[in-house]
Amino acid sequence: MGQQALTYLIVGATFALYIGIAFWARAGSTGEFYTAGRGVHPVTNGMATAADWMSAASFISMAGLIAFVGYDNSTYLMGWTGGYVLLAMLLAPYLRKFGKFTVPEFIGDRFYSQTARLVGVICLIVISVTYVIGQMTGVGVTFARFLEVSTTTGLFIGSAVVFFYAVLGGMKGITYTQVAQYVVLITAYTIPAIFISLQLTGNPIPPLGLFSSTQEHGVPLLQRLDQVVTDLGFGAYTAHRDNTLNMVLFTMSLMIGTAGLPHVIIRFFTVPRVADARWSAGWALVFIALLYLTAPAVGAMARLNLIDTVWPGGAARPGGELVYEQRPDWMRTWEQTGLLRFVDRNNDGRIQYYNDRNPAFAQQAQQHGWQGNELTVNADILVLANPEIANLPAWVIALVAAGGLAAALSTAAGLLLAISSAISHDLIKSALKPDISERGELLAARISMAAAIVFATYLGLNPPGFAAQTVALAFGLAAATIFPVLMMGIFSKRINNTGAIAGMLVGLLFTVVYIFVYKGWFFIPGTNQLPDTPEYWVFGISPTSVGTIGAILNFAVAHVVSRATEAPPAAIQEMVESIRIPRGAGAAVDH
């Protein structure tokens, strides 16, 4: 069976599985649509949460980011996994104790304000919409590469699949579909990693292979990688070059951003008991660790394989470059996507791949007749192309395609559910039509989900100018808005509605303005953005790290305003005390 037919078969089988689960687990009530009837086992919920969290960014992009930067991008691993520790210890059990359906509902009830609830809805929708753009775009790109259809066609197919299992099943259908998607994506991620680790080091366990010696050269893999990248003028793979303050702030932004993502938080409303919420977070960390411990090995090994492909001679010297017409098939294939490009700057028919931004190395390279780097490789292709680079079997390549789609679709479904719930439950049920029946609310939830899918598809087809920075914006906003208000709502009886609203608005506006000043300010026509380089950042703080500062401002403003205004009513303070001290592992109490 050919590669294309095998890919269609495996991807088609996974889609049939997802749709079949949706019919089996379709929601029949609002409780099942929003929280899966609060009957999900902690292990099942942990696996579903892992799939919900491990998006296209984790599956496709993270290893590529590590591969092309090295040690400094380990912040992604520390920040994203650390966020789950915060979630497990500081938020999940207390929010489950509160016993509501959505994050804005908690904000509205805790701060006894419909305005606070609506501000929470705005923050949730902005965070979720910006995040979902990347997932839908990733679906289109993956389809375009592996199924040889247009990006538009791929996006429509992916949207249709999400429509079936998300609109029919709600949280109940999405939960069990995400369990299947986790199995698909973790299998697709680890099997190629095992093959490649065996090829390079003889060790079948990728995280251990990362610290093993290469079979060809007999030196530790990381030492070998440091050597080849520095030979090409790049910084050492294991070196720390980033501003330490910025690195700390970025890690913290990812941590509290993770803990504040609405589509992750609502997963902890689906378990039966308060203790189960904490166990769910623990199991989610276990399942996430299987991929996150493998990702550094995948990134390092992919970078080494890429360089060895372009420089078969093993060193940056004339005559060692790959002849363009003799390039392997995987390079020809990925060139068609535009994510890999070759420009023959000196017309010698060979591929010169090196760091032409390194002045000393560039000057040396010119002595050999090189006119600049000729190969551009998008970091997002490394995981998807890795099996092809390593000449793995066709079924492994097809499995990776299915895994990439599973990662993107699982997170897209969770985000779309968060948007749908905010619209149907927090806007329609709470503000616009409080007397709506349960059947009417369920219909509104499904219509909201369908509308959200249509809107997300449109954004995937026509991404706004800042699409490349949507993940940074989503995490920054979650860190600066949702996380602080939840923390203060749980652990401070003194924060009132005025303080909470002021804090969220300050965190939201500050973070949005700072990010778009550098990433592309599109609200004011003709306004020039500042260069996104360290010398222009305020105190060396990058736009991707500014969520931490937004969170600090949120906390500070909320406390100052609350101290200057009337304390919350006694009933609210008693409710906070009740939430903060869960009664062991007993049944959750609805307030």
N, C-alpha and C positions, 0 to 999 in steps of 0.2 A: 504494500500500500504506500502511495506517495506521501510526501510531507504534507501537502495541502489537504488531501483527503483525511489523513490522520488527525490533523488539527481540527477540521470540521467535525469529525466524529467525537473527539474528546470534549471540545467546547460545547457542541450540541447536546451531548449527554449530560453535562453539568447544568446547562440551561433547563433541560427537561426535568432534572432533579429538583431545581429550585421552584419551577412552576408547579410540579406535583406536590411538593411540600406546602405551597401556598394554598392549593385546593384542600389539602388535608387539614390544615391549621387555620382556615379562614375565621376571622373574628365575627362573633355574633352579638357583641355588646360593646358599649364604649369602654368598659373595663378591660375587655380583651384587646380592643384596638389600641388603647393607650398604654396598658401595663401588662398585657398577656394574662389578665385575670389574677395577677400576683401569685401565680402558681409555678414559677420556673425554679428548678433546682439550682443551687449555687454553682455546681460544677458546669451545668448546662449554660447558666447565665455567664459564667466566667469565660467559657469558650465563645459564646455569642458576643460578649463584650470585646474580646480580643479581636474577633473578625470586624466588629464595628469600628474599632480603633485603628487596626492596621489597614490603612487606606492605600491607595495607589502611591502616596508619598512614602509609606513604609516599605511596601513591596518593591516598587519600581525605583524610587528616587533616592532613598536613604543610602543604600550601598554605593550608588554612583557618587553621591555627595562625599562620602567617606573616601572613595577611591581616588577622587581628583584633588582632595585637600589633605587627607590623612588625619593625624591625631586631633587637630583642632576641631574637626567636625564630629568628634566623639561626643560633643555637647548634645547632639540629637539623641543619642542613646541615653545619656544621663538625664536629660530633661524630660523626655517622653516617658521613660520608665519611672523616674522619680515622681512624676505627676500622679501615678497610680498609688504610690505610697501615701501621698497627701490625701488623695481621694479616699483611700481605705481608712485612714486614721482620723481625718478631720471632717469629712463630709458625708460619705455614703450612709453610715448607720443612722446619723441624725436626720438626714433627709427622708430616709425610709421610715423612721419613727414618726415623722410628721404625717405620712400617709396620704399624700396628694398625688395628682397625676403629672404635673409639669413644674418646671423651674419657676416660670413667672407666677404660677399659682402660689408657690411657697413665698415668693417675694411679696406678692400682694397681701396675703394673709398675715405674714409675719410683720410687715410694716403698715398694716391696717390702712391700705391706700390703693385705690384703683389706679391712680396715676403711677405709683411705683410698679404696679403690675404691668401697665402698658409700656413703661420705659424698659422693663425686663423683656417684654415681647419684642420691642424694637431691637434691643441688643441681640436677642436670640436669633431673630430673623437675619440681621446683618451678618452675624458670625456664621450661621449655617449656610446662607446663600453664597457668601464668598468662598467658603470651604468646598461647597458642592461643585463649584465651577471646575476646580481642578480634577475632581473625580469624573465628571462627565467628559471633560476633555481627554483624560487618560483612557476612558473607555473607547472613544473614537480613534485615538492613536493606536491602541493595541489592536483593535479590529482592522484598521487600515494596514498594519504591518503583517499580521498573521493570517487574516482571512482574505486579504487582497481585495478589499472593497474600499470605497472612498471613506474618508473620515466622517462625512455627513451620514452615509448609510450605516456605518458602524455605530454612530451615536444614536440613531433612530432604533436600531436593533437593541442596543443596551437599554434605552429608555423604555422600550416595550416590555422587556423582561422585568425590569424594576416595577413597571406599572402593574403587571399581573400579580406579583407576590406581595407588593407593598399595599396596593389599594384593596386587594381582597383580604389579606391577612392582618394588616396593621402590625402592632407590636408582636402579636402572637405568631403570625406567619413569618415576620421578619426574624424573630428570635430563632426559630428552628431552621430557617433558611441560612442564617448566619452561622449556625453550627456546621452545616454542610459546607458552606463557603470557607470556614476556617480549615476544615480537613483538606479541602482542595488547595488552598493557598499555602498551607504549611508544607504539604507534600510537594507541591510544585517548587517551593523555595529550597527545601533541604536536599532533595534528591540530586539536582545538579551540583549543589555545593559539595555533597559527598563524593560524587564522581571526580570533580575538579581537585578536591583536596587529595584524593588518592593519586591522581595523575601527577600533581606537583610535589607532594611530600610523602606519599605512601600511607598517610594517616587518614582513616575513614571518618574521623570526627573533625569537622571544619574548625571549630574554635580551638582545638588542640593543634590542628594542622597549621594554623596561623603562626604558632610558635615553634613549629618543627623545621627541620632542615629540608631544603629542596633536594630532590633526588638527582637532578642534573648537575648542580654545582656544589652540593654538600655543605652549604652554609645556611643559617637560619633564614626563613622566608622573608621576614621583615628586614633583615640585614641586606639581603639580595635586592629587595625592592628599594631600600634607601640608596643603594649603589646605582641602580639603573636610572632612577629619577634624577639624582644629582648629576649623573653623567649627561643628562639632557637639559641641565640648567634649571631644573625645578628644585624647590626646597625639599629637604629630607622628609620622607613620609612620616617618620615618628617624631619630628621636631614640633615644638610649640612656637608659633609665630604671632598669634593673635594677641591683641590687647587683653590682659588678664581680667581687668574690670569688665570689659565688654563681654568676655567669655562667661564670666559669672552671671552677669545680668541676662545674657541670652539663655543660659541654662535655666535660670530661675523663671524667665518668661515662658519657656516651654513647659516647665513643671507646673506653674500655677495656671497657665493656659490650658494644659491638659486637664487639670482638676476642675476647670471651669467650663469645659465644653458641654453644651446642653445635651447633645445627642449621646454622649457617654454617661452623663449623670442620670438621664431618665432610665437607663438600663437597670439601675439599682432600685427603681420603684417596682420591679417585676417579681421580686422574691417574696416568700411568705412572711419572713420574720426579720427583725432588726439585725440579729446576729448574722443572718444569711447575706445581708448586704456587705458586711465586712469580709465574709468568706468568699463572696463573689469577686471582690476586688483582688483578694489573694490568689484565687484561681486564675483570674485574668492575667495577673503578673506572671504566673507559671507558664501559661500558654503563649503570652507575648515573648517571654524570655527565649522560647525555642527559636523564634525568628531573630530576635535582637542579639542573641549570642552568636548567631550564624552570620549576621550582616557584616561585621568587620572583616571576617574571613572572606566572604564573597567579594567585598570591595577591593581588598588587597590583592586577591588572586586574579580578579578580573583586570585590574590595572597592570599587573605583571604580565598576564597573557597578552594584553593589548600591545604593550611595549615590545614584547618578544615577537609579536607578529610583524610590527612595523620595522623593528631592528633585529632581523634574524642573526646578524653578526654579533649581537650581544653588547655592543657599545656604540656611542654616538661618534662614528667616524665615517668619512667618505667611503662609499662602496658597501657600507653596511645597511643602507636603507632598502626598503622594499620597492621593487619595480612596480609601478602603478598597474601596468597591464597584467601583471602576475598576481594581483591582489586576490585574496580568497573570496569565495562566494558570499560569505556573510557581509563583507564590506560592500559588495555590489548591491546586495539586497537592501541594506540599510541606507545606502546612498539614495535610493528611490524615495525614501521617506523624507529626505532633507535634513535628517538628524545627524548625518555623517557627511562631511563635505571635504573634497580635495581640490586645492588650487595649486597648479604647478607654477610657482612663482619664478623659477629659474629655467624652466623648459628643459629639464634633464630627464624627465620621465620617471623620476624616483620620488618617494614620499619622504620629505624631511619633517619629522615630528619632534619639536623641541620647544623650549620656553624662550621665545624671542623677546619677552619682556624683561629678561635678565640682561642688563646692559653688557656686563663682562662676557657672558656666554654668547650673546648676539654678535659682538665684535669678533670673537673667535670664529663663530660660525661663518661670518662673511668671508673669512680667509679661505674657506672651503668652497666658496661660490654659492652659499645658501643665501636666499633673499628673504627669509622669514618662515615662520611655521606654516606648513601647507595642509595640515590635517586638523579639522575641527570635529570633535566628538561630543555630542550632547550627553551629559552625565546620565540622563534618564534611560539611555538605551543599554547600559552595561548589564543590568540584571536580565533583561529580555534577550540580549545578544550573547550573554555568557555561554549558554550551551552550544551555540553555533561556533563561537570563537574556539571552544575546547573540543569541537568535533564530536559532540555527544550524539546519541541515537535520536532519530526523528521523533520517537514518542516522548522523549524528555523535552524537546523543543515545544511540542504540542501541549504538554502538561504545563509548561511555564506560561504559555498564552492563556490557558484556562485559569491559572493562578492569578495572573495580573488582572484579568477581568473580574474574578471573584473578589479580590481586594478592593477594586474600585466600586463594584456594585454593592458590596456589603456596607461600606461607609456611606455611599450615596443614599441607600435606603434608610439608614439611621438618621442622617441629616434631614431627609425629606419628611420623615416621621416627626422629628422635632418641630419642623416648620408647620406641618399639618396640625399638630396638637396645639401649637400656640395660636393658630388662626381659629380653629374650631372650638377649642375649649376656653382659651384665654381672651379671645376677642368676641366671637359669636355668642358662646354660652354665658360668659361673664359680663360683657358690656352691651352687646347689641340686642340679644334676645335671651334674657335670663330664663324665660318660661319655656324654652324649647324642650321638646320631649327627648327621651334617650334615643329613640329611633331617628328622630330628626337630627340630633347631634351626631349620631353615627354616620348618617348620610352626609352631613356637612363635613365630617372628618374625611370621608372618602373623596368628596369633591375637592376639598382643600389639598389632599394628597395628589390627586390627578392634576390640579392646577399647578402645584409646586413642581411636579415632574415636567410639565410642559414648559414652565418658566426656566427650569434648570437646563432643559434641552436647548432652549433658545440661547441661554448664556453660553452653553458649551459650543454652539454653532457660531455665536457672535460674542466672543469674550471681550469684556471691557479692556481698556488700555492697561490696567494694572493686573491683568490675569496672572502674570508670572509671579506676582507677590501675594496672591490670595491666601496662601497658607500662612505667611507671616502676618497678614492682617487679621486672619481669623484667630490665631493664637494670641496676638497682641490684644485684640479686643476682649477675648475671653478672660485673659489675665487682668485686664484693666477694669472690667465691668462685673462679670458674673462671679468670679472667685471672691473678690473682696466683699460683695454684698451678701453672699452666702455665709462666709466666715463671720461677718459681723452679726448677721441674723441669728446664727447659732450660738456664738460665744459672747455676745455683748447684749445685756438687757437695756443698756442706756441709749443705743442707737435708735433714733426715731425715724418716722417716714420722711421728714424734711431732709435729714442728714443722708439717708440712703439714696434718695432721688438726686440730691446735689452731688454726692460722691460718684454715682453711676454716670451722670452727665459729664462731669469734669473728666473722669477716666476715659469715657467714650470720645469726647471732643479732642482732648489732648493727644490721644493715641492716633486717631484718624488724621489729625493735622500734621503731626510729626512724620508719620509714615508717608503721606502723600506729598509733603514738601520735597522728599527725596525720591519717591517712587513714581511720581507723576501726578501733579495736582490738576484734576480735570474739572473742578467746580467753577473755576474762574478762567474763562477763555483768554489765551494769550499770556498767562502767568508762567514764567519759567521755573522749572524745578531746579533745586540745588544739586550739584554733582553728588552722587551716592558714593563718596569716598571718605576715608577716616579723617582727612584734614578738614572736611566741612561738617562733620558730625559735631553736635554739641557735647562737649566733654568726652569726645571719642565714643559716644553711645550710638550704635547703629540702629536704623529703623526696625530691624528684626528683634532688637533687644529692648525696645522702648516700652513694651508691655509691662515690664517690672516697674518702671517709673510711673506709668499710668496707674498701676495698682497702689503704689505708695501714695500718690495724690488722692486716689479714691478713699483710702483709709483715712488720710489726714483730714480731708474736707468733710467727710461724713462725721468724724469725731468732733471737729470744731463746730460745725453747724448744729449737731445734736446737743452739745453742751450749752450752746447759746439759745436753744429753744426748749420747749416743754418736753419733759420725759414721756416715754410711752405709757399708755394706760396700765394699771396694775394687772389686768387680765392678760395683756400681751406679755408682760414680764413673767408672769406665772407660766404662760405657755412656753416661753423660751427656756425656763428652768426645766420644764417637763421634757422638752426636746433634748436638752443638753445632757440629761442624766437618764439614758435608756434603762428600762427595768430588765436587765439581764438579757436573756434570749427569748423572752416571752413574745406573745403575739403583738404585732404593731398596733398602736392605737391611733385611730383616725380622729382628728380634732375638727 
